[in-house]
Amino acid sequence: MRRVLVGIEEDTPPEDLARALSGLKDLGVREVVLAHVKRPSPVPLLHKSDPTGDAGRLLARARMALEGEFQVELSLLMGTPAQELAQAAQDREAQLIVLPSFVGEPTREGLRASTAWEVVRRARLPVLMVPVPKEAEDAQTAELTSGRKLTWILPPSDLSAVSDRALPIVRELAVDGALPVTLLHVREDPGEGEPEGPNPKRRLQERVAELAESGVEEVQDAVEAGEPWKSILAAAARRKGCLTVMATQGLGFLPELVFGSQSRKVLRHAVTPLLLVPPGVDGRDSGAGRG
């Protein structure tokens, strides 16, 4: 992932952005395309000056903040954010789309999550949500979001073909960055009777063995019971520097499967980096599930 496109908004502080993106170096990123999408004015005649002037200054400030770490290009776009960012990533030959998110601001996070999900639906690239610490209210949140050095990878798995699509990228990131991996399976409390599917622990261990055989030096499994999205967020928060990697299910409009709905909740509430992997990224679109 040498070249990435980073979507920024007018209220993104360049200095905070630079700190949040520093961990991209751990993923092998060397080139950054900074992109800002300006929505067309519904009343263009009211503009007495260049409507893109402020956006141009924002991009210039962001470039100055990042130039010490990356080779930086600028892209000022007009239109709908999700559509323009997905298209710009393709045009600029990016290998990853990065979207900053703000911790502790539910309204803005809801809007960012909606935009991010729409980007995932449109793009055939992984989408990385990077939390930008902005006046974090509690010390724990500040600790989780400060400094972007990655220390481990957390790929949740529901033991389906959908979640398995994330494993090739997990392997690549783990091998390139010499990062440990914890493959997490969360089952909702089944109550009485047997848990879903035969031998989930054994099936999880089979995936662990495959990662180990493919070159991941340190990989382990974990099985928990509870509401999946809450357990995933709790696991990510236990150790600073976690990168959660989840597959998404597709582009259609049919009701989501369980894993799809859980990944959307993780996206909405994550305070650590979250990498979403849409179908087609590894060339093996399973077609399992939609939404």
Sine and cosine of phi, psi and omega as CSV:
sin_phi,cos_phi,sin_psi,cos_psi,sin_omega,cos_omega
0.00,0.00,0.92,0.38,-0.08,-1.00
-0.97,0.23,-0.57,0.83,-0.13,-0.99
-0.85,-0.53,0.81,-0.59,-0.05,-1.00
-0.76,-0.65,0.41,-0.91,0.13,-0.99
-0.95,-0.32,0.78,-0.62,-0.03,-1.00
-0.92,-0.39,0.88,-0.47,0.05,-1.00
-1.00,0.03,0.81,-0.59,0.01,-1.00
-0.82,-0.57,0.40,-0.92,0.01,-1.00
-0.89,-0.45,0.14,-0.99,-0.11,-0.99
-0.90,0.44,-0.44,0.90,-0.03,-1.00
-0.99,-0.14,0.31,0.95,0.03,-1.00
-1.00,0.01,0.94,-0.35,0.01,-1.00
-0.91,0.40,0.84,-0.54,-0.06,-1.00
-0.83,0.55,-0.63,0.78,-0.04,-1.00
-0.92,0.38,-0.67,0.75,0.05,-1.00
-0.91,0.42,-0.61,0.79,0.02,-1.00
-0.88,0.47,-0.69,0.73,-0.02,-1.00
-0.88,0.48,-0.67,0.74,0.03,-1.00
-0.90,0.43,-0.67,0.75,-0.04,-1.00
-0.92,0.40,-0.53,0.85,-0.07,-1.00
-1.00,0.01,-0.10,0.99,-0.07,-1.00
-0.86,0.50,-0.51,0.86,0.00,-1.00
-0.94,0.35,-0.19,0.98,0.04,-1.00
-0.88,0.47,-0.43,0.90,0.04,-1.00
-0.88,0.48,-0.51,0.86,0.03,-1.00
-0.91,0.40,-0.37,0.93,0.02,-1.00
-1.00,-0.07,0.08,1.00,0.02,-1.00
1.00,0.02,0.17,0.99,-0.05,-1.00
-0.96,0.27,0.75,-0.67,0.04,-1.00
-0.81,-0.58,-0.40,0.92,-0.05,-1.00
-0.84,-0.54,0.76,-0.65,-0.03,-1.00
-0.84,-0.54,0.79,-0.61,0.16,-0.99
-0.98,-0.20,0.93,-0.37,0.03,-1.00
-1.00,0.08,0.86,-0.51,-0.06,-1.00
-0.84,-0.54,0.72,-0.69,0.10,-0.99
-0.80,-0.60,0.74,-0.67,-0.01,-1.00
-0.97,-0.25,0.87,-0.50,0.04,-1.00
-0.99,-0.13,0.82,-0.57,0.05,-1.00
-0.97,0.23,0.70,-0.71,0.03,-1.00
-0.87,0.49,0.63,-0.77,0.03,-1.00
-0.95,0.32,0.69,-0.73,0.05,-1.00
-0.94,0.35,-0.31,0.95,0.01,-1.00
-0.77,-0.64,0.96,0.28,-0.12,-0.99
-0.88,0.48,-0.42,0.91,-0.03,-1.00
-0.92,0.38,-0.29,0.96,0.02,-1.00
-0.97,0.25,-0.26,0.97,0.00,-1.00
-0.97,0.23,0.87,-0.50,0.04,-1.00
-0.98,-0.20,-0.04,1.00,0.03,-1.00
-0.61,-0.79,0.01,-1.00,-0.03,-1.00
-0.89,0.45,0.91,-0.42,-0.04,-1.00
-0.93,0.37,-0.25,0.97,-0.01,-1.00
-0.99,-0.10,0.04,1.00,-0.08,-1.00
-0.86,0.52,-0.76,0.65,-0.01,-1.00
-0.89,0.46,-0.65,0.76,0.01,-1.00
-0.90,0.44,-0.63,0.78,0.03,-1.00
-0.88,0.47,-0.65,0.76,0.03,-1.00
-0.92,0.38,-0.61,0.79,0.06,-1.00
-0.86,0.51,-0.74,0.67,-0.01,-1.00
-0.89,0.45,-0.64,0.77,0.00,-1.00
-0.90,0.43,-0.66,0.75,0.03,-1.00
-0.91,0.42,-0.67,0.74,0.01,-1.00
-0.90,0.43,-0.63,0.78,0.03,-1.00
-0.89,0.46,-0.68,0.73,0.02,-1.00
-0.87,0.49,-0.60,0.80,-0.02,-1.00
-0.95,0.32,-0.44,0.90,-0.10,-0.99
-0.97,-0.23,-0.26,0.97,-0.17,-0.99
-0.88,0.47,-0.41,0.91,0.03,-1.00
-0.95,0.30,-0.30,0.95,-0.06,-1.00
-0.95,-0.30,-0.55,0.83,-0.13,-0.99
-0.67,-0.74,0.31,-0.95,0.25,-0.97
-0.99,0.16,0.82,-0.58,-0.20,-0.98
-0.88,-0.48,0.72,-0.69,0.17,-0.99
-0.88,-0.48,0.38,-0.92,-0.01,-1.00
-0.89,-0.45,0.56,-0.83,0.03,-1.00
-0.59,-0.81,0.92,-0.40,0.05,-1.00
-0.97,-0.25,0.87,-0.50,-0.14,-0.99
-0.88,-0.48,0.37,-0.93,0.06,-1.00
-0.82,-0.58,0.76,-0.65,0.04,-1.00
0.63,-0.78,-0.48,-0.87,0.01,-1.00
-1.00,0.04,0.80,-0.60,-0.14,-0.99
-0.78,0.62,-0.81,0.59,-0.08,-1.00
-0.87,0.49,-0.72,0.70,-0.03,-1.00
-0.90,0.43,-0.71,0.70,-0.05,-1.00
-0.94,0.35,-0.63,0.78,0.01,-1.00
-0.92,0.40,-0.67,0.74,0.02,-1.00
-0.89,0.46,-0.68,0.73,-0.01,-1.00
-0.94,0.35,-0.66,0.75,0.00,-1.00
-0.90,0.44,-0.61,0.79,0.03,-1.00
-0.89,0.46,-0.63,0.77,0.04,-1.00
-0.93,0.37,-0.71,0.70,-0.04,-1.00
-0.90,0.43,-0.59,0.81,-0.04,-1.00
-1.00,0.00,0.07,1.00,0.04,-1.00
0.85,0.53,0.66,0.75,0.06,-1.00
-0.97,0.24,0.45,-0.89,0.03,-1.00
-0.97,-0.25,-0.09,1.00,-0.06,-1.00
-0.36,-0.93,0.61,-0.79,0.14,-0.99
-0.95,-0.30,0.76,-0.65,-0.01,-1.00
-0.89,-0.45,0.77,-0.63,0.03,-1.00
-0.82,-0.57,0.87,-0.49,0.07,-1.00
-0.93,0.36,0.55,-0.84,0.11,-0.99
-0.76,-0.64,0.45,-0.89,-0.04,-1.00
-0.95,-0.30,0.76,-0.65,-0.05,-1.00
-1.00,0.08,0.68,-0.73,0.12,-0.99
1.00,0.10,0.23,0.97,0.03,-1.00
-0.78,-0.63,1.00,0.09,-0.17,-0.98
-0.84,0.55,-0.67,0.74,-0.05,-1.00
-0.90,0.45,-0.76,0.65,0.01,-1.00
-0.91,0.41,-0.59,0.81,0.01,-1.00
-0.91,0.42,-0.59,0.81,0.05,-1.00
-0.89,0.46,-0.67,0.74,0.03,-1.00
-0.92,0.39,-0.68,0.74,0.01,-1.00
-0.89,0.45,-0.66,0.75,-0.01,-1.00
-0.89,0.45,-0.64,0.76,0.02,-1.00
-0.90,0.44,-0.69,0.73,0.03,-1.00
-0.90,0.44,-0.70,0.71,-0.02,-1.00
-0.87,0.49,-0.68,0.73,-0.02,-1.00
-0.91,0.41,-0.59,0.81,0.03,-1.00
-0.93,0.37,-0.59,0.81,0.08,-1.00
-0.88,0.47,-0.70,0.71,0.02,-1.00
-0.86,0.51,-0.66,0.75,0.00,-1.00
-0.90,0.43,-0.53,0.85,-0.09,-1.00
-1.00,-0.06,-0.53,0.84,-0.14,-0.99
-1.00,0.01,0.46,-0.89,0.16,-0.99
-0.95,-0.31,0.69,0.72,0.01,-1.00
-0.71,-0.71,0.44,-0.90,0.16,-0.99
-0.89,0.46,0.54,-0.84,0.04,-1.00
-0.86,-0.51,0.85,-0.53,-0.04,-1.00
-0.96,-0.27,0.86,-0.51,0.11,-0.99
-1.00,-0.04,0.86,-0.51,-0.04,-1.00
-0.91,-0.41,0.90,-0.45,0.01,-1.00
-0.93,0.37,0.73,-0.68,0.06,-1.00
-0.97,-0.25,0.92,-0.38,0.01,-1.00
-0.93,0.36,0.83,-0.55,0.01,-1.00
-0.71,-0.71,0.99,-0.15,0.02,-1.00
0.78,0.62,0.80,0.60,-0.01,-1.00
-0.85,0.53,0.67,-0.74,-0.12,-0.99
-0.99,0.16,-0.43,0.90,-0.02,-1.00
-0.80,-0.59,0.43,-0.90,-0.11,-0.99
-0.90,0.43,-0.57,0.82,-0.03,-1.00
-0.91,0.42,-0.70,0.72,0.02,-1.00
-0.91,0.42,-0.65,0.76,0.02,-1.00
-0.88,0.48,-0.63,0.77,-0.01,-1.00
-0.92,0.39,-0.65,0.76,-0.03,-1.00
-0.92,0.40,-0.56,0.83,-0.12,-0.99
-0.98,-0.20,-0.06,1.00,-0.02,-1.00
-1.00,0.00,0.65,-0.76,0.02,-1.00
0.93,0.38,0.83,-0.55,-0.16,-0.99
-0.97,-0.24,0.37,0.93,0.04,-1.00
-0.91,0.41,0.86,-0.51,0.01,-1.00
-0.99,0.11,0.68,-0.74,-0.03,-1.00
-0.84,-0.54,-0.32,0.95,0.03,-1.00
-0.29,-0.96,0.25,-0.97,-0.04,-1.00
-0.85,-0.52,0.73,-0.68,-0.02,-1.00
-0.87,-0.49,0.99,-0.16,0.10,-1.00
-0.99,-0.15,0.96,-0.29,0.11,-0.99
-0.92,0.40,0.55,-0.84,-0.02,-1.00
-0.66,-0.75,0.78,-0.63,0.16,-0.99
-0.99,-0.17,0.27,0.96,0.06,-1.00
0.91,0.42,0.46,0.89,0.01,-1.00
-0.94,-0.33,0.19,-0.98,0.07,-1.00
-0.90,0.44,-0.48,0.88,0.02,-1.00
-0.90,0.43,-0.82,0.58,-0.03,-1.00
-0.92,0.39,-0.48,0.88,0.02,-1.00
-0.91,0.42,-0.39,0.92,0.00,-1.00
-0.90,0.43,-0.32,0.95,0.03,-1.00
-0.99,0.17,-0.29,0.96,-0.15,-0.99
-0.90,0.43,-0.61,0.79,0.05,-1.00
-0.87,0.50,-0.62,0.78,0.04,-1.00
-0.95,0.33,-0.62,0.79,0.08,-1.00
-0.84,0.54,-0.73,0.68,0.00,-1.00
-0.87,0.50,-0.72,0.69,-0.03,-1.00
-0.87,0.49,-0.73,0.68,-0.02,-1.00
-0.91,0.41,-0.66,0.75,-0.03,-1.00
-0.91,0.41,-0.69,0.73,-0.02,-1.00
-0.93,0.36,-0.74,0.67,-0.04,-1.00
-0.90,0.43,-0.60,0.80,-0.04,-1.00
-0.98,-0.17,0.04,1.00,-0.06,-1.00
0.78,0.62,0.75,0.67,-0.06,-1.00
-0.96,-0.27,0.64,-0.77,0.08,-1.00
-0.96,0.28,0.39,-0.92,-0.04,-1.00
-0.79,-0.62,0.70,-0.72,0.17,-0.99
-0.87,-0.49,0.93,-0.37,0.01,-1.00
-1.00,0.08,0.91,-0.42,-0.14,-0.99
-0.95,-0.30,0.80,-0.60,0.12,-0.99
-0.90,-0.43,0.82,-0.57,0.02,-1.00
-0.89,-0.45,0.84,-0.54,0.06,-1.00
-0.93,-0.38,0.70,-0.72,0.08,-1.00
-0.93,0.36,0.58,-0.82,-0.09,-1.00
-0.82,0.57,0.91,-0.41,-0.05,-1.00
-0.98,0.22,-0.09,1.00,-0.05,-1.00
0.95,0.31,-0.70,-0.71,0.02,-1.00
-0.98,0.21,0.49,-0.87,0.05,-1.00
1.00,-0.08,-0.16,-0.99,-0.09,-1.00
-0.99,0.16,0.52,-0.86,0.10,-0.99
-0.92,0.39,0.25,-0.97,-0.07,-1.00
-0.88,0.48,0.72,-0.70,0.07,-1.00
0.94,0.33,0.44,-0.90,0.02,-1.00
-0.98,0.19,0.72,-0.69,0.15,-0.99
0.74,0.67,0.88,0.47,0.01,-1.00
-0.88,0.48,-0.54,0.84,0.02,-1.00
-0.89,0.45,-0.70,0.71,0.00,-1.00
-0.90,0.43,-0.67,0.74,0.00,-1.00
-0.90,0.44,-0.59,0.80,0.04,-1.00
-0.92,0.38,-0.65,0.76,0.01,-1.00
-0.91,0.42,-0.51,0.86,0.08,-1.00
-0.88,0.47,-0.64,0.77,0.04,-1.00
-0.94,0.35,-0.61,0.80,0.08,-1.00
-0.87,0.49,-0.70,0.72,0.00,-1.00
-0.89,0.46,-0.63,0.78,0.02,-1.00
-0.90,0.44,-0.66,0.75,0.04,-1.00
-0.90,0.43,-0.67,0.74,0.01,-1.00
-0.89,0.45,-0.67,0.74,-0.01,-1.00
-0.92,0.38,-0.41,0.91,-0.02,-1.00
-1.00,0.01,0.06,1.00,0.13,-0.99
0.89,-0.45,-0.05,1.00,0.05,-1.00
-0.97,0.26,0.88,-0.47,-0.15,-0.99
-0.96,0.29,-0.59,0.81,-0.06,-1.00
-0.77,-0.64,0.94,-0.34,-0.03,-1.00
-0.58,-0.82,0.68,-0.74,0.00,-1.00
-0.63,-0.78,0.20,-0.98,0.02,-1.00
-0.90,-0.43,0.36,-0.93,0.07,-1.00
-0.55,-0.84,0.72,-0.69,0.05,-1.00
-0.86,-0.51,0.79,-0.61,0.00,-1.00
-0.74,-0.67,0.33,-0.95,0.09,-1.00
-0.91,-0.41,0.61,-0.79,0.01,-1.00
0.51,-0.86,-0.18,-0.98,0.07,-1.00
-0.98,0.20,0.87,-0.49,-0.19,-0.98
-0.78,0.63,-0.77,0.63,-0.11,-0.99
-0.91,0.42,-0.58,0.82,0.03,-1.00
-0.93,0.36,-0.65,0.76,0.02,-1.00
-0.91,0.40,-0.62,0.79,0.02,-1.00
-0.90,0.44,-0.72,0.69,0.01,-1.00
-0.89,0.45,-0.64,0.77,0.00,-1.00
-0.91,0.42,-0.66,0.75,0.01,-1.00
-0.90,0.43,-0.65,0.76,0.01,-1.00
-0.91,0.42,-0.50,0.87,-0.06,-1.00
-0.99,0.12,-0.15,0.99,-0.07,-1.00
-0.96,0.27,-0.33,0.94,-0.11,-0.99
-0.58,-0.81,0.81,-0.59,-0.03,-1.00
-0.90,0.44,0.63,-0.78,0.07,-1.00
1.00,-0.01,0.35,0.94,-0.02,-1.00
-0.98,0.18,0.68,-0.74,0.19,-0.98
-0.91,-0.42,0.92,-0.40,0.06,-1.00
-1.00,0.04,0.73,-0.69,-0.03,-1.00
-0.83,-0.55,0.87,-0.50,-0.04,-1.00
-0.74,-0.68,0.63,-0.78,0.11,-0.99
-1.00,0.10,0.53,-0.85,0.14,-0.99
-0.95,-0.31,0.15,-0.99,-0.29,-0.96
-0.97,-0.23,-0.31,0.95,0.00,-1.00
0.52,-0.86,-0.25,-0.97,-0.18,-0.98
-0.89,-0.45,-0.01,1.00,-0.11,-0.99
-0.99,0.15,-0.16,-0.99,-0.08,-1.00
-0.84,-0.54,0.22,0.98,0.08,-1.00
-0.96,0.27,0.32,-0.95,0.00,-1.00
-0.83,0.55,0.59,-0.81,-0.05,-1.00
-0.95,0.30,0.49,-0.87,0.22,-0.98
-0.97,0.24,0.12,-0.99,-0.08,-1.00
-0.85,0.52,-0.71,0.71,-0.09,-1.00
-0.89,0.45,-0.59,0.81,0.01,-1.00
-0.90,0.43,-0.71,0.70,0.00,-1.00
-0.91,0.42,-0.58,0.81,0.02,-1.00
-0.93,0.37,-0.64,0.77,-0.01,-1.00
-0.91,0.41,-0.54,0.84,0.05,-1.00
-0.92,0.40,-0.61,0.79,0.03,-1.00
-0.93,0.36,-0.63,0.78,0.07,-1.00
-0.88,0.48,-0.69,0.72,0.02,-1.00
-0.85,0.53,-0.67,0.74,-0.06,-1.00
-0.92,0.39,-0.55,0.84,-0.17,-0.99
-0.92,-0.40,-0.02,1.00,-0.10,-1.00
-0.91,0.42,0.66,-0.75,0.11,-0.99
-0.88,-0.47,0.16,0.99,0.11,-0.99
-0.80,-0.59,0.30,-0.95,-0.06,-1.00
-0.84,0.55,0.67,-0.75,-0.04,-1.00
-0.75,-0.67,0.85,-0.53,0.01,-1.00
-0.96,-0.28,0.87,-0.50,0.01,-1.00
-0.97,-0.23,0.76,-0.65,-0.09,-1.00
-0.91,-0.42,0.96,-0.28,0.00,-1.00
-0.98,0.17,0.23,-0.97,0.05,-1.00
-0.85,0.52,0.55,-0.83,0.07,-1.00
1.00,-0.04,-0.21,0.98,-0.05,-1.00
-0.90,0.43,-0.68,0.74,-0.02,-1.00
-0.99,-0.17,0.21,0.98,0.03,-1.00
0.98,0.19,0.19,0.98,-0.03,-1.00
-0.76,-0.65,0.92,0.40,0.04,-1.00
-0.92,0.39,0.95,-0.32,-0.09,-1.00
-0.96,0.27,-0.38,0.92,-0.04,-1.00
0.95,0.30,0.15,0.99,-0.02,-1.00
-0.99,0.12,0.91,-0.41,0.07,-1.00
1.00,0.07,0.33,-0.94,0.03,-1.00
-0.63,-0.78,0.33,-0.94,0.13,-0.99
0.97,-0.25,0.00,0.00,0.00,0.00
